[in-house]
Amino acid sequence: MTEPLDLAVAAELAGMDLARLAHFTPARNLPHIIRDGLLRSVADLAQDVRACYSATDLQRLDGRPDRVCCSLQYPNGFYFTVAKRNAASVNYPDWVCLLLDKVVAAAPDTLFCPRNAAASGVMARPGIDGLRACYAHTVVGQKVYTRGPNHDPGSPTDVQAEVLVVAPVPLSAIRAIVFPSKAAAEEEYGRLDRFGLVPPGGVNYVISPGMFDKWMITKAVQNSQYFSETPWSPKAA
């Protein structure tokens, strides 16, 4: 990223086991993200007739539709379970998970939420204190969450902790596109290829059914019971 950074947050992130940020989006949005070179906020997408977003997105109970809502290490599978049930998602059910460079969270004015952002918007805090709050020994969310001895060191204490990232996020910050199956990867890659919109070489492709399963995500976070994240190449399709 070439934008100015909060140097304290950037230094904290560099020393953490956190590997990436994660963001769910309907697969239908991929061509627009690649064509525009930007991952945009719901407020911005609402002005674009090409974009696909859900009623859950539009509600944005965190009160910040101008931000891109991301998760730390693993995506928010509980949000995904709700979002994919609404009408827009039923009509177009394919989703992907974008894995972003964690330095995105070092942008000034990034807000950190130690629990689900929709529930804790008033608790969202900027800066290094906000980031550290997501990794506190105990976090009070829908219940009290405590970091046990097997908790994944790179994951926040509450599996639904989120980061409200300053938008738009450049395509160059996207490190990987995760698909729930090989068939989904082949279909979406083929669609992008037909449109001449294959992502640049810095974007990897990953197959991971677990990334779309809230209970597998929960086990990975709370007990370090990791699931597969398998690299995929269109050459092997």
C-alpha positions as CSV (number, residue, x, y, z in Angstrom):
1,M,0.0,0.0,0.0
2,T,1.2,3.5,-0.8
3,E,-1.3,5.3,1.5
4,P,0.0,6.7,4.8
5,L,-0.1,4.2,7.6
6,D,-0.6,4.3,11.4
7,L,2.9,3.3,12.2
8,A,2.1,2.0,15.6
9,V,-0.6,-0.3,14.2
10,A,1.6,-1.3,11.3
11,A,4.4,-2.3,13.7
12,E,2.0,-4.2,16.0
13,L,0.6,-6.1,13.0
14,A,4.1,-7.0,11.7
15,G,4.8,-8.7,15.0
16,M,1.6,-10.6,15.2
17,D,0.8,-14.2,14.1
18,L,-2.1,-12.7,12.2
19,A,-1.6,-13.7,8.6
20,R,-4.4,-11.8,6.8
21,L,-7.8,-10.1,6.8
22,A,-10.8,-11.9,5.3
23,H,-13.9,-10.5,3.5
24,F,-16.9,-12.3,2.0
25,T,-18.4,-11.0,-1.2
26,P,-20.9,-12.5,-3.8
27,A,-18.9,-14.0,-6.6
28,R,-21.0,-11.8,-8.9
29,N,-18.9,-8.8,-7.6
30,L,-15.6,-10.2,-8.8
31,P,-15.7,-8.8,-12.3
32,H,-16.4,-5.3,-10.9
33,I,-13.7,-5.5,-8.3
34,I,-11.2,-6.6,-11.0
35,R,-12.3,-4.1,-13.6
36,D,-12.4,-1.2,-11.1
37,G,-9.2,-2.3,-9.4
38,L,-11.0,-1.6,-6.1
39,L,-12.9,-3.4,-3.3
40,R,-15.5,-0.8,-2.5
41,S,-17.8,-0.1,0.4
42,V,-21.5,-0.9,0.5
43,A,-22.3,2.9,0.4
44,D,-20.3,3.1,-2.9
45,L,-21.8,-0.2,-4.2
46,A,-25.3,1.1,-3.6
47,Q,-24.7,3.6,-6.3
48,D,-23.7,1.0,-8.8
49,V,-26.4,-1.0,-10.6
50,R,-23.8,-3.7,-11.6
51,A,-23.0,-4.6,-8.0
52,C,-24.5,-7.4,-5.9
53,Y,-25.0,-6.9,-2.2
54,S,-27.5,-8.2,0.4
55,A,-30.1,-6.7,2.7
56,T,-27.8,-7.7,5.5
57,D,-25.0,-5.5,4.0
58,L,-27.4,-2.6,3.6
59,Q,-28.6,-2.6,7.2
60,R,-25.0,-2.2,8.3
61,L,-25.9,-2.1,12.0
62,D,-22.3,-1.0,12.7
63,G,-23.3,2.4,11.3
64,R,-20.4,2.6,8.9
65,P,-21.6,1.7,5.4
66,D,-18.7,3.7,4.1
67,R,-16.2,1.1,5.3
68,V,-15.3,-2.4,4.1
69,C,-16.1,-4.9,6.9
70,C,-13.3,-7.5,7.3
71,S,-12.4,-10.2,9.8
72,L,-9.1,-11.1,11.4
73,Q,-7.5,-14.3,10.1
74,Y,-10.7,-16.1,9.2
75,P,-14.0,-14.8,7.8
76,N,-17.1,-14.2,9.8
77,G,-19.0,-17.4,9.1
78,F,-21.9,-16.4,11.2
79,Y,-22.5,-13.3,9.0
80,F,-22.2,-15.5,5.9
81,T,-24.8,-17.9,7.2
82,V,-27.3,-15.0,7.5
83,A,-26.3,-13.1,4.3
84,K,-26.6,-16.1,2.0
85,R,-30.2,-16.7,3.0
86,N,-31.7,-13.4,1.8
87,A,-33.4,-13.0,-1.6
88,A,-30.5,-11.6,-3.6
89,S,-28.2,-14.4,-2.4
90,V,-30.8,-17.1,-3.1
91,N,-31.1,-15.9,-6.7
92,Y,-27.3,-15.8,-7.0
93,P,-25.9,-18.2,-4.4
94,D,-22.2,-18.2,-5.2
95,W,-19.8,-16.4,-2.8
96,V,-16.1,-16.1,-2.5
97,C,-13.8,-15.1,0.4
98,L,-11.1,-12.5,-0.3
99,L,-7.9,-12.7,1.7
100,L,-6.3,-9.3,2.1
101,D,-2.9,-8.1,3.2
102,K,-3.1,-7.3,6.9
103,V,-1.4,-4.0,6.4
104,V,-4.8,-2.7,5.1
105,A,-5.7,-2.6,8.8
106,A,-2.9,-0.1,9.4
107,A,-4.6,2.7,7.4
108,P,-5.4,5.7,9.7
109,D,-9.0,5.8,10.9
110,T,-9.4,2.0,10.7
111,L,-11.8,0.8,13.4
112,F,-11.4,-2.4,15.4
113,C,-14.4,-4.2,16.9
114,P,-13.6,-6.9,19.5
115,R,-16.9,-8.6,18.7
116,N,-19.3,-8.5,15.8
117,A,-19.3,-5.0,14.4
118,A,-23.1,-4.8,14.1
119,A,-23.4,-5.5,17.8
120,S,-20.4,-3.5,18.9
121,G,-20.3,-0.4,16.7
122,V,-20.2,1.8,19.8
123,M,-17.2,-0.3,21.0
124,A,-15.3,0.2,17.8
125,R,-11.9,1.9,18.4
126,P,-9.1,3.1,16.2
127,G,-5.4,2.6,16.7
128,I,-3.3,0.1,18.6
129,D,-5.6,0.0,21.6
130,G,-8.5,-1.0,19.3
131,L,-6.4,-3.7,17.7
132,R,-5.2,-5.1,21.0
133,A,-8.8,-5.1,22.4
134,C,-9.6,-7.8,19.8
135,Y,-7.0,-10.0,21.3
136,A,-7.8,-9.4,25.0
137,H,-7.8,-12.4,27.3
138,T,-11.5,-12.0,27.8
139,V,-14.1,-10.4,25.5
140,V,-17.8,-10.0,26.3
141,G,-19.8,-10.7,23.1
142,Q,-23.0,-12.8,22.8
143,K,-21.3,-14.6,25.6
144,V,-18.0,-14.3,27.5
145,Y,-15.1,-15.5,25.3
146,T,-11.8,-16.3,26.9
147,R,-8.6,-17.2,25.1
148,G,-7.8,-20.8,26.0
149,P,-4.5,-22.6,25.7
150,N,-5.3,-23.9,22.2
151,H,-6.6,-20.7,20.8
152,D,-5.1,-19.8,17.4
153,P,-2.5,-17.1,18.2
154,G,-3.3,-15.2,15.1
155,S,-7.1,-15.1,15.7
156,P,-9.1,-12.6,17.8
157,T,-10.7,-13.8,21.0
158,D,-14.2,-13.6,19.7
159,V,-14.5,-15.4,16.4
160,Q,-16.8,-12.6,15.1
161,A,-14.4,-9.7,15.8
162,E,-14.2,-7.4,12.8
163,V,-12.3,-4.5,11.3
164,L,-14.0,-1.6,9.6
165,V,-11.4,-0.8,6.9
166,V,-11.2,2.5,5.1
167,A,-12.6,2.2,1.6
168,P,-11.9,1.6,-1.2
169,V,-9.3,-1.1,-0.8
170,P,-7.0,-1.5,-3.8
171,L,-6.9,-4.7,-5.8
172,S,-3.2,-5.0,-5.1
173,A,-4.1,-5.7,-1.4
174,I,-6.0,-8.9,-2.3
175,R,-3.7,-11.8,-1.8
176,A,-6.1,-14.7,-2.6
177,I,-9.6,-15.5,-3.7
178,V,-11.0,-18.5,-1.8
179,F,-13.6,-20.8,-3.4
180,P,-15.7,-23.4,-1.6
181,S,-15.0,-26.1,-4.2
182,K,-12.9,-26.8,-7.3
183,A,-16.0,-26.7,-9.4
184,A,-16.8,-23.1,-8.1
185,A,-13.2,-22.0,-8.9
186,E,-13.3,-23.4,-12.4
187,E,-16.7,-21.7,-13.1
188,E,-15.7,-18.3,-11.7
189,Y,-12.3,-18.3,-13.3
190,G,-13.8,-19.3,-16.6
191,R,-16.3,-16.5,-16.4
192,L,-13.5,-14.0,-15.7
193,D,-11.4,-15.3,-18.4
194,R,-14.2,-14.9,-21.0
195,F,-14.5,-11.3,-19.9
196,G,-10.8,-10.7,-20.1
197,L,-10.8,-10.0,-16.4
198,V,-8.4,-12.6,-15.0
199,P,-6.8,-11.1,-11.8
200,P,-3.1,-10.1,-11.9
201,G,-0.4,-12.5,-11.0
202,G,-0.2,-11.5,-7.3
203,V,-3.7,-12.9,-6.6
204,N,-3.7,-16.6,-5.7
205,Y,-6.6,-19.1,-5.8
206,V,-7.5,-21.3,-2.9
207,I,-10.0,-24.1,-2.4
208,S,-11.3,-24.3,1.1
209,P,-14.8,-25.6,2.0
210,G,-14.0,-24.9,5.7
211,M,-13.7,-21.2,5.0
212,F,-17.5,-21.2,4.3
213,D,-18.5,-23.2,7.4
214,K,-19.0,-21.2,10.6
215,W,-18.4,-24.2,12.9
216,M,-15.1,-25.2,11.2
217,I,-14.0,-21.6,11.4
218,T,-14.9,-21.6,15.1
219,K,-12.9,-24.7,15.8
220,A,-9.9,-23.3,13.9
221,V,-10.0,-20.1,16.0
222,Q,-10.8,-21.5,19.4
223,N,-9.0,-24.9,19.3
224,S,-6.5,-24.5,16.4
225,Q,-8.3,-27.3,14.6
226,Y,-7.2,-26.1,11.1
227,F,-8.9,-27.1,7.9
228,S,-7.4,-27.3,4.4
229,E,-6.6,-24.3,2.3
230,T,-5.5,-25.9,-1.0
231,P,-3.8,-23.8,-3.7
232,W,-5.6,-24.1,-7.1
233,S,-4.3,-23.3,-10.5
234,P,-6.4,-22.9,-13.7
235,K,-3.7,-24.9,-15.5
236,A,-4.6,-27.9,-13.3
237,A,-8.4,-27.5,-14.1
